[in-house]
């Protein structure tokens, strides 16, 4: 006998498939990120899910079918950080291709990253207390000179090098 009603079971399968399609994809995925800078500090979130679970990155996520890229940057930032932003111009585009031990493509993303301005009124008096939301397990504004002390994703490091926030040969731990 089933533990769940048929509809619940089908919903669970569809949710699992949504995430499983990210691994070993037949097509690439589009990810959208927000580069949020305040007072020479960069907003980073600690990722909850793979790829790169447990590492620090800029806020971002999957572009939905029918969604505009800038809208996605704003939505994902709000979902992960609770901060309202306005996406402005493109900060950089990164190819993220992760191979497994057999050289098979495990993940393939094109990451479009936007510079985003904070429009959240809570920031008028400085930086409020922040709590991670949704797909994030940590959140912090990090001074540029301290970023190298964070275990950031390679795609975030590549973007920050493109933006001259990190030096080309700067070692990341």
Buried (B, 14 or more C-beta within 10 A) or exposed (E): EEEEEEEEEEEEEEEEEEEEEBEEBEEBBBBBBBBBBEEEBBBBBBBBEBBBEEBBBBBBBBBEEEEEBBBBBBBBBBBBBBBBBBBBEBBBEBEBEBEEEEEEBBBBBBBBBBBBBBEBEBEEEEEEEBEBBBBBEBBBBBEEEEBBEBEBBBBBBBBBBBBEBBEEEEEBE
